[in-house]
Every structure is written in structure tokens, then in C-alpha cells.
Amino acid sequence: MASTILLVAGVFMALGILLALFRFIKGPDVTDRAVAFDVMTVTSISVIALIAHFAGRIIYLDVALVYGLLSFLSVVVIGRYIERGL
């Protein structure tokens, strides 16, 4: 039962990444693209955690943690660029 729920959650995560990718490509403004990028990174982190659960490998959670830190820094840099430029 739990495995089925996690698979459904994985499908929703993939759908979320695809919708955010569409907004990233089509977004009329830089802020739309920045938000879509942040959504894709957060969803990717949850996908990595889901893969870690199914594979039974704890080391993948470390990868997700590092990816989360890097994505946070990249969103901060994008926000500074939008605000005043680099």
C-alpha cells in the first residue's frame, strides 16, 4: 500500500517538473523563470529522496542535501540579479 502511494507521488512529482519546465521555457518574465527553476529544483530534491527510498541507499539523501544547498544559492543569485543586476 505504501509503495503504491509513493509511486503515485512520484508521478505527481514528474508532472510538477514537466509543468514547471513548460513555465521555464515559455515564461514571459525573468521572475517566472526563476520561480519555475526553484520549483523544479525542489521537486527534483523530492524525487531524489524517493529514489533513495526505493533503492534503499541512504547516500542519495546526502546528494539531495547538497543539491538543495546549491539550488538555494542559485535562487539567491538569481534574485540578486533580478533586483539590481550583478
Summary of the structure (lengths in Angstrom):
residues: 86
radius of gyration: 14.9
end to end distance: 49.9
largest distance: 50.1
contacts: 225
relative contact order: 0.12
helix: 88%
strand: 0%
